[in-house]
Amino acid sequence: MSDWLPSLNALRAFETVSRHLSYRQASEELNVSPAAVKQLVQKLEDAFAIKLLERRGRGLALTPDGEAASRDLSRAFVQITEAVKNIRERQLGPRLIVSAEPSFAAAWLVPRISDFKANHPEIGVLIDSTTAIADLGRGEADVAIRFGAEIDEDLYSHRLFKEELCAFCSPTLAAGPPPITKIDDLANAPLLRWDLSEYEWATTTTKWNKWTYWLDHVGAADVEPNEGIRFSDYNLAVQAAIAGQGFIIGSTPILRSIIEANLLVNPFKEAAVTDIGYDVVATQKARMRSEVRTFIDWITKEAAAQA
């Protein structure tokens, strides 16, 4: 049978390219070069003597044969992923992969996860801290915490917090000189920014991290914000604010422990209650597993207790 079965690497390469329609993005997922991915797909096409992909304009498109192969292979790799997970669970016990955006993971989830482990030592937990949206249907994570990303109606989703965004700085910066006590004082204060522009899913989230949008929302549109330092990592922006380098737009629920430690303060009464927030998300199939239900119940209660 092995004589007719193509290389598993070639099948995997084509299936990945078919989802992204990009050799570059497929190479990032597979951790190989774009040239290597293209070569594997070419070998697969040669083995079957058919065309699976074609150039269309500046991008890639699936041929009819490619569309059929992509559907079948996607189902097959999902089944393989499930089989490997089942083998590991039988050997190691139940394990969870939790995908969480880095700022949520660092400021809220990590300080609390020891409580979950203490009460459920039999469940192994891997926190995958990333700005990428995990494909839950393909088993890239068992549970995800998502903020500002569109939720698939086929997924279970529960809102953890009502979001409130405020302007935070260090107590030293607020005290001055000169002291910062009213929203108009932001016109002369350094404002730190978190740049999410490279992430396609973050259109709504990016809007709420723009000072001009936030100022307009709280009724201070006449304040002209300064051009401050930009960060690609929100945790670095938080650390810069704690160090007294400027103001950040921050989530009150997520930064609560830092605020209670008096590392950050909000000198103003103005706040923005948004139409987005943090949701715990899982597939309906994943929720059938006891460890997934246990984690969702735990994180929902933790969030409710804080609120």
C-alpha positions as protocol buffer text, in pm:
chain_id: "A"
residue {
  index: 1
  type: MET
  ca { x: 0 y: 0 z: 0 }
}
residue {
  index: 2
  type: SER
  ca { x: 289 y: 237 z: 70 }
}
residue {
  index: 3
  type: ASP
  ca { x: 377 y: 228 z: -301 }
}
residue {
  index: 4
  type: TRP
  ca { x: 71 y: 435 z: -394 }
}
residue {
  index: 5
  type: LEU
  ca { x: 35 y: 647 z: -79 }
}
residue {
  index: 6
  type: PRO
  ca { x: 195 y: 991 z: -133 }
}
residue {
  index: 7
  type: SER
  ca { x: 422 y: 1151 z: 122 }
}
residue {
  index: 8
  type: LEU
  ca { x: 234 y: 1255 z: 435 }
}
residue {
  index: 9
  type: ASN
  ca { x: 442 y: 1574 z: 439 }
}
residue {
  index: 10
  type: ALA
  ca { x: 325 y: 1655 z: 87 }
}
residue {
  index: 11
  type: LEU
  ca { x: -39 y: 1594 z: 182 }
}
residue {
  index: 12
  type: ARG
  ca { x: 1 y: 1813 z: 490 }
}
residue {
  index: 13
  type: ALA
  ca { x: 170 y: 2088 z: 288 }
}
residue {
  index: 14
  type: PHE
  ca { x: -109 y: 2099 z: 31 }
}
residue {
  index: 15
  type: GLU
  ca { x: -384 y: 2093 z: 296 }
}
residue {
  index: 16
  type: THR
  ca { x: -220 y: 2385 z: 477 }
}
residue {
  index: 17
  type: VAL
  ca { x: -173 y: 2587 z: 158 }
}
residue {
  index: 18
  type: SER
  ca { x: -535 y: 2517 z: 60 }
}
residue {
  index: 19
  type: ARG
  ca { x: -656 y: 2680 z: 383 }
}
residue {
  index: 20
  type: HIS
  ca { x: -436 y: 2988 z: 359 }
}
residue {
  index: 21
  type: LEU
  ca { x: -405 y: 3011 z: -21 }
}
residue {
  index: 22
  type: SER
  ca { x: -55 y: 3134 z: 54 }
}
residue {
  index: 23
  type: TYR
  ca { x: 279 y: 2951 z: 48 }
}
residue {
  index: 24
  type: ARG
  ca { x: 421 y: 3204 z: 295 }
}
residue {
  index: 25
  type: GLN
  ca { x: 146 y: 3161 z: 554 }
}
residue {
  index: 26
  type: ALA
  ca { x: 155 y: 2784 z: 513 }
}
residue {
  index: 27
  type: SER
  ca { x: 532 y: 2786 z: 565 }
}
residue {
  index: 28
  type: GLU
  ca { x: 488 y: 2980 z: 892 }
}
residue {
  index: 29
  type: GLU
  ca { x: 240 y: 2723 z: 1021 }
}
residue {
  index: 30
  type: LEU
  ca { x: 459 y: 2429 z: 916 }
}
residue {
  index: 31
  type: ASN
  ca { x: 790 y: 2592 z: 1021 }
}
residue {
  index: 32
  type: VAL
  ca { x: 958 y: 2534 z: 686 }
}
residue {
  index: 33
  type: SER
  ca { x: 1049 y: 2766 z: 400 }
}
residue {
  index: 34
  type: PRO
  ca { x: 791 y: 2875 z: 138 }
}
residue {
  index: 35
  type: ALA
  ca { x: 1009 y: 2712 z: -128 }
}
residue {
  index: 36
  type: ALA
  ca { x: 995 y: 2379 z: 57 }
}
residue {
  index: 37
  type: VAL
  ca { x: 614 y: 2400 z: 83 }
}
residue {
  index: 38
  type: LYS
  ca { x: 584 y: 2479 z: -288 }
}
residue {
  index: 39
  type: GLN
  ca { x: 812 y: 2187 z: -375 }
}
residue {
  index: 40
  type: LEU
  ca { x: 603 y: 1944 z: -165 }
}
residue {
  index: 41
  type: VAL
  ca { x: 281 y: 2058 z: -334 }
}
residue {
  index: 42
  type: GLN
  ca { x: 448 y: 2019 z: -674 }
}
residue {
  index: 43
  type: LYS
  ca { x: 551 y: 1663 z: -586 }
}
residue {
  index: 44
  type: LEU
  ca { x: 193 y: 1584 z: -490 }
}
residue {
  index: 45
  type: GLU
  ca { x: 62 y: 1723 z: -818 }
}
residue {
  index: 46
  type: ASP
  ca { x: 321 y: 1521 z: -1008 }
}
residue {
  index: 47
  type: ALA
  ca { x: 227 y: 1203 z: -819 }
}
residue {
  index: 48
  type: PHE
  ca { x: -140 y: 1239 z: -916 }
}
residue {
  index: 49
  type: ALA
  ca { x: -73 y: 1402 z: -1255 }
}
residue {
  index: 50
  type: ILE
  ca { x: -331 y: 1673 z: -1175 }
}
residue {
  index: 51
  type: LYS
  ca { x: -326 y: 2043 z: -1099 }
}
residue {
  index: 52
  type: LEU
  ca { x: -435 y: 2128 z: -744 }
}
residue {
  index: 53
  type: LEU
  ca { x: -346 y: 2498 z: -730 }
}
residue {
  index: 54
  type: GLU
  ca { x: -328 y: 2773 z: -987 }
}
residue {
  index: 55
  type: ARG
  ca { x: -225 y: 3134 z: -1001 }
}
residue {
  index: 56
  type: ARG
  ca { x: -514 y: 3377 z: -1012 }
}
residue {
  index: 57
  type: GLY
  ca { x: -409 y: 3740 z: -1030 }
}
residue {
  index: 58
  type: ARG
  ca { x: -150 y: 3795 z: -759 }
}
residue {
  index: 59
  type: GLY
  ca { x: -273 y: 3509 z: -543 }
}
residue {
  index: 60
  type: LEU
  ca { x: -345 y: 3137 z: -539 }
}
residue {
  index: 61
  type: ALA
  ca { x: -672 y: 2956 z: -609 }
}
residue {
  index: 62
  type: LEU
  ca { x: -783 y: 2594 z: -585 }
}
residue {
  index: 63
  type: THR
  ca { x: -870 y: 2405 z: -901 }
}
residue {
  index: 64
  type: PRO
  ca { x: -1185 y: 2184 z: -890 }
}
residue {
  index: 65
  type: ASP
  ca { x: -960 y: 1885 z: -812 }
}
residue {
  index: 66
  type: GLY
  ca { x: -786 y: 2093 z: -547 }
}
residue {
  index: 67
  type: GLU
  ca { x: -1115 y: 2189 z: -380 }
}
residue {
  index: 68
  type: ALA
  ca { x: -1223 y: 1824 z: -356 }
}
residue {
  index: 69
  type: ALA
  ca { x: -883 y: 1715 z: -224 }
}
residue {
  index: 70
  type: SER
  ca { x: -877 y: 2000 z: 30 }
}
residue {
  index: 71
  type: ARG
  ca { x: -1215 y: 1903 z: 176 }
}
residue {
  index: 72
  type: ASP
  ca { x: -1120 y: 1535 z: 211 }
}
residue {
  index: 73
  type: LEU
  ca { x: -774 y: 1604 z: 352 }
}
residue {
  index: 74
  type: SER
  ca { x: -902 y: 1862 z: 602 }
}
residue {
  index: 75
  type: ARG
  ca { x: -1143 y: 1604 z: 746 }
}
residue {
  index: 76
  type: ALA
  ca { x: -867 y: 1343 z: 751 }
}
residue {
  index: 77
  type: PHE
  ca { x: -619 y: 1563 z: 939 }
}
residue {
  index: 78
  type: VAL
  ca { x: -882 y: 1662 z: 1194 }
}
residue {
  index: 79
  type: GLN
  ca { x: -938 y: 1290 z: 1258 }
}
residue {
  index: 80
  type: ILE
  ca { x: -563 y: 1230 z: 1287 }
}
residue {
  index: 81
  type: THR
  ca { x: -534 y: 1517 z: 1536 }
}
residue {
  index: 82
  type: GLU
  ca { x: -817 y: 1369 z: 1742 }
}
residue {
  index: 83
  type: ALA
  ca { x: -657 y: 1024 z: 1734 }
}
residue {
  index: 84
  type: VAL
  ca { x: -320 y: 1157 z: 1854 }
}
residue {
  index: 85
  type: LYS
  ca { x: -494 y: 1356 z: 2130 }
}
residue {
  index: 86
  type: ASN
  ca { x: -681 y: 1044 z: 2245 }
}
residue {
  index: 87
  type: ILE
  ca { x: -359 y: 842 z: 2253 }
}
residue {
  index: 88
  type: ARG
  ca { x: -187 y: 1110 z: 2464 }
}
residue {
  index: 89
  type: GLU
  ca { x: -481 y: 1141 z: 2702 }
}
residue {
  index: 90
  type: ARG
  ca { x: -488 y: 767 z: 2763 }
}
residue {
  index: 91
  type: GLN
  ca { x: -119 y: 778 z: 2845 }
}
residue {
  index: 92
  type: LEU
  ca { x: -92 y: 1112 z: 3029 }
}
residue {
  index: 93
  type: GLY
  ca { x: -445 y: 1183 z: 3149 }
}
residue {
  index: 94
  type: PRO
  ca { x: -672 y: 1470 z: 3038 }
}
residue {
  index: 95
  type: ARG
  ca { x: -491 y: 1771 z: 2896 }
}
residue {
  index: 96
  type: LEU
  ca { x: -612 y: 2115 z: 2793 }
}
residue {
  index: 97
  type: ILE
  ca { x: -471 y: 2365 z: 2547 }
}
residue {
  index: 98
  type: VAL
  ca { x: -603 y: 2712 z: 2630 }
}
residue {
  index: 99
  type: SER
  ca { x: -545 y: 2977 z: 2364 }
}
residue {
  index: 100
  type: ALA
  ca { x: -539 y: 3327 z: 2513 }
}
residue {
  index: 101
  type: GLU
  ca { x: -439 y: 3671 z: 2390 }
}
residue {
  index: 102
  type: PRO
  ca { x: -107 y: 3768 z: 2559 }
}
residue {
  index: 103
  type: SER
  ca { x: -232 y: 4064 z: 2765 }
}
residue {
  index: 104
  type: PHE
  ca { x: -520 y: 3858 z: 2909 }
}
residue {
  index: 105
  type: ALA
  ca { x: -292 y: 3562 z: 2974 }
}
residue {
  index: 106
  type: ALA
  ca { x: -26 y: 3769 z: 3154 }
}
residue {
  index: 107
  type: ALA
  ca { x: -246 y: 4006 z: 3354 }
}
residue {
  index: 108
  type: TRP
  ca { x: -547 y: 3789 z: 3441 }
}
residue {
  index: 109
  type: LEU
  ca { x: -521 y: 3417 z: 3359 }
}
residue {
  index: 110
  type: VAL
  ca { x: -168 y: 3327 z: 3472 }
}
residue {
  index: 111
  type: PRO
  ca { x: -205 y: 3476 z: 3825 }
}
residue {
  index: 112
  type: ARG
  ca { x: -520 y: 3262 z: 3874 }
}
residue {
  index: 113
  type: ILE
  ca { x: -440 y: 2935 z: 3697 }
}
residue {
  index: 114
  type: SER
  ca { x: -268 y: 2792 z: 4006 }
}
residue {
  index: 115
  type: ASP
  ca { x: -611 y: 2787 z: 4173 }
}
residue {
  index: 116
  type: PHE
  ca { x: -748 y: 2573 z: 3890 }
}
residue {
  index: 117
  type: LYS
  ca { x: -449 y: 2337 z: 3910 }
}
residue {
  index: 118
  type: ALA
  ca { x: -480 y: 2308 z: 4287 }
}
residue {
  index: 119
  type: ASN
  ca { x: -841 y: 2199 z: 4257 }
}
residue {
  index: 120
  type: HIS
  ca { x: -790 y: 1983 z: 3946 }
}
residue {
  index: 121
  type: PRO
  ca { x: -435 y: 1841 z: 3960 }
}
residue {
  index: 122
  type: GLU
  ca { x: -534 y: 1558 z: 3726 }
}
residue {
  index: 123
  type: ILE
  ca { x: -585 y: 1799 z: 3433 }
}
residue {
  index: 124
  type: GLY
  ca { x: -273 y: 1910 z: 3246 }
}
residue {
  index: 125
  type: VAL
  ca { x: -294 y: 2269 z: 3115 }
}
residue {
  index: 126
  type: LEU
  ca { x: -95 y: 2436 z: 2837 }
}
residue {
  index: 127
  type: ILE
  ca { x: -156 y: 2810 z: 2797 }
}
residue {
  index: 128
  type: ASP
  ca { x: -89 y: 2908 z: 2436 }
}
residue {
  index: 129
  type: SER
  ca { x: -35 y: 3284 z: 2460 }
}
residue {
  index: 130
  type: THR
  ca { x: -73 y: 3422 z: 2109 }
}
residue {
  index: 131
  type: THR
  ca { x: -242 y: 3695 z: 1906 }
}
residue {
  index: 132
  type: ALA
  ca { x: -330 y: 3438 z: 1638 }
}
residue {
  index: 133
  type: ILE
  ca { x: -684 y: 3301 z: 1628 }
}
residue {
  index: 134
  type: ALA
  ca { x: -662 y: 2928 z: 1705 }
}
residue {
  index: 135
  type: ASP
  ca { x: -871 y: 2707 z: 1477 }
}
residue {
  index: 136
  type: LEU
  ca { x: -1077 y: 2524 z: 1738 }
}
residue {
  index: 137
  type: GLY
  ca { x: -1243 y: 2303 z: 1478 }
}
residue {
  index: 138
  type: ARG
  ca { x: -903 y: 2165 z: 1378 }
}
residue {
  index: 139
  type: GLY
  ca { x: -800 y: 2101 z: 1738 }
}
residue {
  index: 140
  type: GLU
  ca { x: -537 y: 2377 z: 1759 }
}
residue {
  index: 141
  type: ALA
  ca { x: -677 y: 2452 z: 2106 }
}
residue {
  index: 142
  type: ASP
  ca { x: -947 y: 2307 z: 2329 }
}
residue {
  index: 143
  type: VAL
  ca { x: -1063 y: 2639 z: 2472 }
}
residue {
  index: 144
  type: ALA
  ca { x: -996 y: 2996 z: 2360 }
}
residue {
  index: 145
  type: ILE
  ca { x: -1029 y: 3335 z: 2527 }
}
residue {
  index: 146
  type: ARG
  ca { x: -1107 y: 3586 z: 2253 }
}
residue {
  index: 147
  type: PHE
  ca { x: -1136 y: 3963 z: 2261 }
}
residue {
  index: 148
  type: GLY
  ca { x: -1286 y: 4170 z: 1984 }
}
residue {
  index: 149
  type: ALA
  ca { x: -1277 y: 3886 z: 1734 }
}
residue {
  index: 150
  type: GLU
  ca { x: -1585 y: 3769 z: 1546 }
}
residue {
  index: 151
  type: ILE
  ca { x: -1737 y: 3464 z: 1711 }
}
residue {
  index: 152
  type: ASP
  ca { x: -1852 y: 3171 z: 1498 }
}
residue {
  index: 153
  type: GLU
  ca { x: -2219 y: 3094 z: 1567 }
}
residue {
  index: 154
  type: ASP
  ca { x: -2137 y: 2723 z: 1562 }
}
residue {
  index: 155
  type: LEU
  ca { x: -1916 y: 2765 z: 1869 }
}
residue {
  index: 156
  type: TYR
  ca { x: -2016 y: 2782 z: 2235 }
}
residue {
  index: 157
  type: SER
  ca { x: -1937 y: 3132 z: 2365 }
}
residue {
  index: 158
  type: HIS
  ca { x: -1980 y: 3301 z: 2703 }
}
residue {
  index: 159
  type: ARG
  ca { x: -1895 y: 3665 z: 2784 }
}
residue {
  index: 160
  type: LEU
  ca { x: -1664 y: 3683 z: 3085 }
}
residue {
  index: 161
  type: PHE
  ca { x: -1658 y: 4058 z: 3148 }
}
residue {
  index: 162
  type: LYS
  ca { x: -1841 y: 4376 z: 3069 }
}
residue {
  index: 163
  type: GLU
  ca { x: -1549 y: 4572 z: 2930 }
}
residue {
  index: 164
  type: GLU
  ca { x: -1452 y: 4913 z: 3069 }
}
residue {
  index: 165
  type: LEU
  ca { x: -1159 y: 5101 z: 2918 }
}
residue {
  index: 166
  type: CYS
  ca { x: -989 y: 5378 z: 3115 }
}
residue {
  index: 167
  type: ALA
  ca { x: -672 y: 5585 z: 3089 }
}
residue {
  index: 168
  type: PHE
  ca { x: -413 y: 5452 z: 3335 }
}
residue {
  index: 169
  type: CYS
  ca { x: -70 y: 5576 z: 3443 }
}
residue {
  index: 170
  type: SER
  ca { x: 169 y: 5533 z: 3734 }
}
residue {
  index: 171
  type: PRO
  ca { x: 90 y: 5713 z: 4063 }
}
residue {
  index: 172
  type: THR
  ca { x: 412 y: 5913 z: 4021 }
}
residue {
  index: 173
  type: LEU
  ca { x: 313 y: 6044 z: 3676 }
}
residue {
  index: 174
  type: ALA
  ca { x: -35 y: 6134 z: 3801 }
}
residue {
  index: 175
  type: ALA
  ca { x: 108 y: 6324 z: 4099 }
}
residue {
  index: 176
  type: GLY
  ca { x: 332 y: 6537 z: 3876 }
}
residue {
  index: 177
  type: PRO
  ca { x: 459 y: 6795 z: 3866 }
}
residue {
  index: 178
  type: PRO
  ca { x: 241 y: 6909 z: 3712 }
}
residue {
  index: 179
  type: PRO
  ca { x: -38 y: 6696 z: 3866 }
}
residue {
  index: 180
  type: ILE
  ca { x: -272 y: 6526 z: 3621 }
}
residue {
  index: 181
  type: THR
  ca { x: -628 y: 6539 z: 3750 }
}
residue {
  index: 182
  type: LYS
  ca { x: -859 y: 6614 z: 3456 }
}
residue {
  index: 183
  type: ILE
  ca { x: -899 y: 6466 z: 3111 }
}
residue {
  index: 184
  type: ASP
  ca { x: -776 y: 6785 z: 2938 }
}
residue {
  index: 185
  type: ASP
  ca { x: -433 y: 6726 z: 3100 }
}
residue {
  index: 186
  type: LEU
  ca { x: -381 y: 6438 z: 2857 }
}
residue {
  index: 187
  type: ALA
  ca { x: -302 y: 6698 z: 2590 }
}
residue {
  index: 188
  type: ASN
  ca { x: 38 y: 6744 z: 2758 }
}
residue {
  index: 189
  type: ALA
  ca { x: 98 y: 6386 z: 2871 }
}
residue {
  index: 190
  type: PRO
  ca { x: 286 y: 6107 z: 2690 }
}
residue {
  index: 191
  type: LEU
  ca { x: 37 y: 5857 z: 2549 }
}
residue {
  index: 192
  type: LEU
  ca { x: 146 y: 5499 z: 2487 }
}
residue {
  index: 193
  type: ARG
  ca { x: 3 y: 5300 z: 2199 }
}
residue {
  index: 194
  type: TRP
  ca { x: -49 y: 4931 z: 2124 }
}
residue {
  index: 195
  type: ASP
  ca { x: -28 y: 4864 z: 1750 }
}
residue {
  index: 196
  type: LEU
  ca { x: -252 y: 4578 z: 1626 }
}
residue {
  index: 197
  type: SER
  ca { x: -267 y: 4688 z: 1262 }
}
residue {
  index: 198
  type: GLU
  ca { x: -93 y: 4374 z: 1132 }
}
residue {
  index: 199
  type: TYR
  ca { x: -368 y: 4147 z: 1263 }
}
residue {
  index: 200
  type: GLU
  ca { x: -661 y: 4115 z: 1023 }
}
residue {
  index: 201
  type: TRP
  ca { x: -902 y: 4001 z: 1294 }
}
residue {
  index: 202
  type: ALA
  ca { x: -833 y: 4301 z: 1517 }
}
residue {
  index: 203
  type: THR
  ca { x: -1024 y: 4575 z: 1330 }
}
residue {
  index: 204
  type: THR
  ca { x: -1268 y: 4637 z: 1616 }
}
residue {
  index: 205
  type: THR
  ca { x: -1004 y: 4596 z: 1886 }
}
residue {
  index: 206
  type: THR
  ca { x: -769 y: 4838 z: 1710 }
}
residue {
  index: 207
  type: LYS
  ca { x: -1045 y: 5100 z: 1707 }
}
residue {
  index: 208
  type: TRP
  ca { x: -1071 y: 5091 z: 2085 }
}
residue {
  index: 209
  type: ASN
  ca { x: -694 y: 5122 z: 2125 }
}
residue {
  index: 210
  type: LYS
  ca { x: -677 y: 5449 z: 1935 }
}
residue {
  index: 211
  type: TRP
  ca { x: -654 y: 5751 z: 2163 }
}
residue {
  index: 212
  type: THR
  ca { x: -855 y: 5971 z: 1927 }
}
residue {
  index: 213
  type: TYR
  ca { x: -1145 y: 5721 z: 1929 }
}
residue {
  index: 214
  type: TRP
  ca { x: -1134 y: 5674 z: 2307 }
}
residue {
  index: 215
  type: LEU
  ca { x: -1119 y: 6049 z: 2374 }
}
residue {
  index: 216
  type: ASP
  ca { x: -1412 y: 6109 z: 2143 }
}
residue {
  index: 217
  type: HIS
  ca { x: -1611 y: 5833 z: 2315 }
}
residue {
  index: 218
  type: VAL
  ca { x: -1562 y: 5980 z: 2664 }
}
residue {
  index: 219
  type: GLY
  ca { x: -1653 y: 6330 z: 2545 }
}
residue {
  index: 220
  type: ALA
  ca { x: -1305 y: 6480 z: 2516 }
}
residue {
  index: 221
  type: ALA
  ca { x: -1275 y: 6509 z: 2138 }
}
residue {
  index: 222
  type: ASP
  ca { x: -1112 y: 6852 z: 2171 }
}
residue {
  index: 223
  type: VAL
  ca { x: -806 y: 6701 z: 2341 }
}
residue {
  index: 224
  type: GLU
  ca { x: -526 y: 6662 z: 2087 }
}
residue {
  index: 225
  type: PRO
  ca { x: -332 y: 6346 z: 2184 }
}
residue {
  index: 226
  type: ASN
  ca { x: 46 y: 6343 z: 2175 }
}
residue {
  index: 227
  type: GLU
  ca { x: 238 y: 6100 z: 1957 }
}
residue {
  index: 228
  type: GLY
  ca { x: 380 y: 5858 z: 2215 }
}
residue {
  index: 229
  type: ILE
  ca { x: 582 y: 5538 z: 2202 }
}
residue {
  index: 230
  type: ARG
  ca { x: 424 y: 5250 z: 2006 }
}
residue {
  index: 231
  type: PHE
  ca { x: 441 y: 4887 z: 2115 }
}
residue {
  index: 232
  type: SER
  ca { x: 357 y: 4567 z: 1929 }
}
residue {
  index: 233
  type: ASP
  ca { x: 323 y: 4386 z: 2264 }
}
residue {
  index: 234
  type: TYR
  ca { x: 58 y: 4519 z: 2504 }
}
residue {
  index: 235
  type: ASN
  ca { x: 242 y: 4378 z: 2807 }
}
residue {
  index: 236
  type: LEU
  ca { x: 539 y: 4601 z: 2723 }
}
residue {
  index: 237
  type: ALA
  ca { x: 306 y: 4900 z: 2705 }
}
residue {
  index: 238
  type: VAL
  ca { x: 170 y: 4812 z: 3051 }
}
residue {
  index: 239
  type: GLN
  ca { x: 522 y: 4783 z: 3190 }
}
residue {
  index: 240
  type: ALA
  ca { x: 613 y: 5120 z: 3036 }
}
residue {
  index: 241
  type: ALA
  ca { x: 308 y: 5278 z: 3202 }
}
residue {
  index: 242
  type: ILE
  ca { x: 400 y: 5125 z: 3539 }
}
residue {
  index: 243
  type: ALA
  ca { x: 751 y: 5271 z: 3494 }
}
residue {
  index: 244
  type: GLY
  ca { x: 599 y: 5619 z: 3455 }
}
residue {
  index: 245
  type: GLN
  ca { x: 660 y: 5659 z: 3081 }
}
residue {
  index: 246
  type: GLY
  ca { x: 303 y: 5750 z: 2989 }
}
residue {
  index: 247
  type: PHE
  ca { x: -66 y: 5666 z: 2982 }
}
residue {
  index: 248
  type: ILE
  ca { x: -221 y: 5352 z: 2839 }
}
residue {
  index: 249
  type: ILE
  ca { x: -578 y: 5268 z: 2750 }
}
residue {
  index: 250
  type: GLY
  ca { x: -644 y: 4970 z: 2973 }
}
residue {
  index: 251
  type: SER
  ca { x: -916 y: 4724 z: 3064 }
}
residue {
  index: 252
  type: THR
  ca { x: -1029 y: 4770 z: 3425 }
}
residue {
  index: 253
  type: PRO
  ca { x: -1128 y: 4402 z: 3471 }
}
residue {
  index: 254
  type: ILE
  ca { x: -802 y: 4271 z: 3328 }
}
residue {
  index: 255
  type: LEU
  ca { x: -571 y: 4515 z: 3509 }
}
residue {
  index: 256
  type: ARG
  ca { x: -758 y: 4494 z: 3840 }
}
residue {
  index: 257
  type: SER
  ca { x: -478 y: 4320 z: 4033 }
}
residue {
  index: 258
  type: ILE
  ca { x: -224 y: 4576 z: 3907 }
}
residue {
  index: 259
  type: ILE
  ca { x: -458 y: 4860 z: 4003 }
}
residue {
  index: 260
  type: GLU
  ca { x: -521 y: 4713 z: 4348 }
}
residue {
  index: 261
  type: ALA
  ca { x: -142 y: 4693 z: 4397 }
}
residue {
  index: 262
  type: ASN
  ca { x: -133 y: 5069 z: 4322 }
}
residue {
  index: 263
  type: LEU
  ca { x: 103 y: 5019 z: 4030 }
}
residue {
  index: 264
  type: LEU
  ca { x: -143 y: 5193 z: 3797 }
}
residue {
  index: 265
  type: VAL
  ca { x: -408 y: 5454 z: 3872 }
}
residue {
  index: 266
  type: ASN
  ca { x: -691 y: 5620 z: 3682 }
}
residue {
  index: 267
  type: PRO
  ca { x: -687 y: 5995 z: 3764 }
}
residue {
  index: 268
  type: PHE
  ca { x: -1013 y: 6061 z: 3578 }
}
residue {
  index: 269
  type: LYS
  ca { x: -1382 y: 5982 z: 3611 }
}
residue {
  index: 270
  type: GLU
  ca { x: -1415 y: 5920 z: 3236 }
}
residue {
  index: 271
  type: ALA
  ca { x: -1440 y: 5561 z: 3112 }
}
residue {
  index: 272
  type: ALA
  ca { x: -1563 y: 5385 z: 2798 }
}
residue {
  index: 273
  type: VAL
  ca { x: -1795 y: 5086 z: 2822 }
}
residue {
  index: 274
  type: THR
  ca { x: -1743 y: 4901 z: 2493 }
}
residue {
  index: 275
  type: ASP
  ca { x: -1949 y: 4674 z: 2273 }
}
residue {
  index: 276
  type: ILE
  ca { x: -1675 y: 4409 z: 2280 }
}
residue {
  index: 277
  type: GLY
  ca { x: -1522 y: 4201 z: 2556 }
}
residue {
  index: 278
  type: TYR
  ca { x: -1352 y: 3878 z: 2653 }
}
residue {
  index: 279
  type: ASP
  ca { x: -1536 y: 3555 z: 2569 }
}
residue {
  index: 280
  type: VAL
  ca { x: -1453 y: 3196 z: 2658 }
}
residue {
  index: 281
  type: VAL
  ca { x: -1507 y: 2987 z: 2344 }
}
residue {
  index: 282
  type: ALA
  ca { x: -1508 y: 2615 z: 2259 }
}
residue {
  index: 283
  type: THR
  ca { x: -1657 y: 2383 z: 2001 }
}
residue {
  index: 284
  type: GLN
  ca { x: -1970 y: 2193 z: 2101 }
}
residue {
  index: 285
  type: LYS
  ca { x: -1774 y: 1870 z: 2055 }
}
residue {
  index: 286
  type: ALA
  ca { x: -1498 y: 1986 z: 2292 }
}
residue {
  index: 287
  type: ARG
  ca { x: -1757 y: 2078 z: 2555 }
}
residue {
  index: 288
  type: MET
  ca { x: -1858 y: 1712 z: 2573 }
}
residue {
  index: 289
  type: ARG
  ca { x: -1521 y: 1645 z: 2741 }
}
residue {
  index: 290
  type: SER
  ca { x: -1533 y: 1676 z: 3119 }
}
residue {
  index: 291
  type: GLU
  ca { x: -1202 y: 1864 z: 3147 }
}
residue {
  index: 292
  type: VAL
  ca { x: -1322 y: 2131 z: 2903 }
}
residue {
  index: 293
  type: ARG
  ca { x: -1651 y: 2177 z: 3093 }
}
residue {
  index: 294
  type: THR
  ca { x: -1456 y: 2192 z: 3419 }
}
residue {
  index: 295
  type: PHE
  ca { x: -1228 y: 2468 z: 3289 }
}
residue {
  index: 296
  type: ILE
  ca { x: -1515 y: 2670 z: 3142 }
}
residue {
  index: 297
  type: ASP
  ca { x: -1708 y: 2645 z: 3470 }
}
residue {
  index: 298
  type: TRP
  ca { x: -1402 y: 2754 z: 3665 }
}
residue {
  index: 299
  type: ILE
  ca { x: -1313 y: 3055 z: 3451 }
}
residue {
  index: 300
  type: THR
  ca { x: -1677 y: 3166 z: 3433 }
}
residue {
  index: 301
  type: LYS
  ca { x: -1703 y: 3161 z: 3814 }
}
residue {
  index: 302
  type: GLU
  ca { x: -1370 y: 3342 z: 3854 }
}
residue {
  index: 303
  type: ALA
  ca { x: -1484 y: 3618 z: 3620 }
}
residue {
  index: 304
  type: ALA
  ca { x: -1824 y: 3645 z: 3791 }
}
residue {
  index: 305
  type: ALA
  ca { x: -1662 y: 3667 z: 4135 }
}
residue {
  index: 306
  type: GLN
  ca { x: -1443 y: 3953 z: 4019 }
}
residue {
  index: 307
  type: ALA
  ca { x: -1736 y: 4138 z: 3863 }
}
